[in-house]
Amino acid sequence: MDHFWTRRDFLRTVCACSAGAAFLGSRKSWGKGPDNSKPNIVFIIADDLGYGDLGCYGQRQILTPNIDTLAEQGTRFTQVYAGSTVCAPSRCCLMTGLHTGHARIRDNIPHGIFLQPDDLTVAEVLKQAGYRTGAIGKWSLGNPGSWGVATYQGFDYFYGHLNQDQAHFYYPDYLWENDKIVLLRGNRGGKKGDYTHDLFTSKALTFIENNKQHPFFLYLAYTTPHWSDYDKNSAESQVVPSDAPYTDRDWPQVEKNYAAMVTRLDTDAGRIVDLLKTLGIDKNTIIFFTSDNGPSAERLHDVEFFNSNGPLRGVKRDLYEGGIRVPMVVRWPGRVAADRVSDQIWAFWDVMPTLAELAGLPVPKEIDGISMLPVLLGQEQNDQHDYLYWDYGHTRGNYSQGIRTGDWKGVRNGPGADIELYDLSQDLTESHDRAEQYPEVVSRIERFMNDAYRHSPDYPIRVPESTGRE
């Protein structure tokens, strides 16, 4: 990756800046909490939670009072996008500030592609500002024995699933804690005594308690409400210890389970806020809540039952809005405006530069992200993207690309296929293809698609022979 700054280049520059105070410009004050210290950062990411699954985004059946309160006390963003339409590349974009045209990890398959020593992560950036860093839950960016494990990528502490496929089980035999296997004896012999979501919450609360005297970054990557690899033809495709508070609802069991998973997630988000208040660090902690991609339609849970994708077309694995547009709620008392709704367009690769600037550090060079700290703080957001880019399905035979530029959305479903064009300002459901009426916009989007994609030997694109293209 000689076309990128390596992590070593960035960290050397940060150290030099620290020694000479070169990065202590006027904007560094943006990263100060109300008590003039660096803010703690809690970044909560759900797994396969749809744009429409939260009350603050229009959900009317699933109860999410705590996240709705976060939205009331902070800013709810309506046009934020995941890094990808599936989990591993979405998390890679979040961690490295690169979109999938440039990122190391671009799809869930082939397996075995992990972060490397020259990949710079947001955790490594924040450590240069003195942050204690913890990752809890679903990692997906490196297996044991690889450079991609979380503790090799800037995290002081890790607890959870390294392997994304193991994360399909809510009652696994073991989890990882740093470099050690932790056996879950409550799940031995077919028992279901240790539910991973509950374990992640417990570890998250402990991490906060242990680091309350220092600025900390907690990356809490829950696995709910992702389907599990138990019998996909049963309600256990959404397995949960209890279907409360929906036990008495006249719903299919799998939908009771799905709703219970989302509400359990909401309850634990509330527990985290409560602890921050108890410790007296609530006002100096910025909380992000989001999801890694759109809702899944791959198991018994019916996306339409709760209208999980809201008004959007598509689901997980699509590059239509329902596959990539995600909820994003940001709360920071006294700094991020309360009860505000923002239509600022941004994406997961903007998280790294945003958090870097929040911590008073220079924004890493040669990344695709832009700092969104101004809009978080209610200031004018001068830096804007020319376009956002996604691709998916490199080795699956269904390679697709997506571009958003302004209000225009372009989707190409297959190498050599025609580009579909939608005006999201008038057609949020992507129902009316405007490609024939606006060929000049289609041409611009095709140029963006070509410019954004950089070849990776790890993700060769399977192209139908009839197109004659590489």
Secondary structure, 3 states (H helix, E strand, C coil): CCCCCCHHHHHHHHHHHHHHCCCCCHHHHHHCCCCCCCCEEEEEEECCCCCCCCHHHCCCCCCCHHHHHHHHHCEEEEEEECCCCCHHHHHHHHHHCCCCCCCCCCCCCCCCCCCCCCCCCHHHHHHCCCCEEEEEEECCCCCCCCCCCHHHCCCCEEEEECCCCHHHCCCCCEEEECCEEEECHHHHHHCCCCCHHHHHHHHHHHHHHHCCCCCEEEEEECCCCCCCCCCCCCHHHHCCCCCCCCCCCCCCHHHHHHHHHHHHHHHHHHHHHHHHHHCCCHHHEEEEEEECCCCCCCCCCCCCCCCCCCCCCCCCCCCCHHHHEEEEEEECCCCCCCCEEECCCEEHHHHHHHHHHHCCCCCCCCCCCCCCHHHHCCCCCCCCCCCEEEEECCCCCCCEEEEEECCEEEEEECCCCCEEEEECCCCCCCCCCCCCCCHHHHHHHHHHHHHHCCCCCCCCCCCCHHHCCC
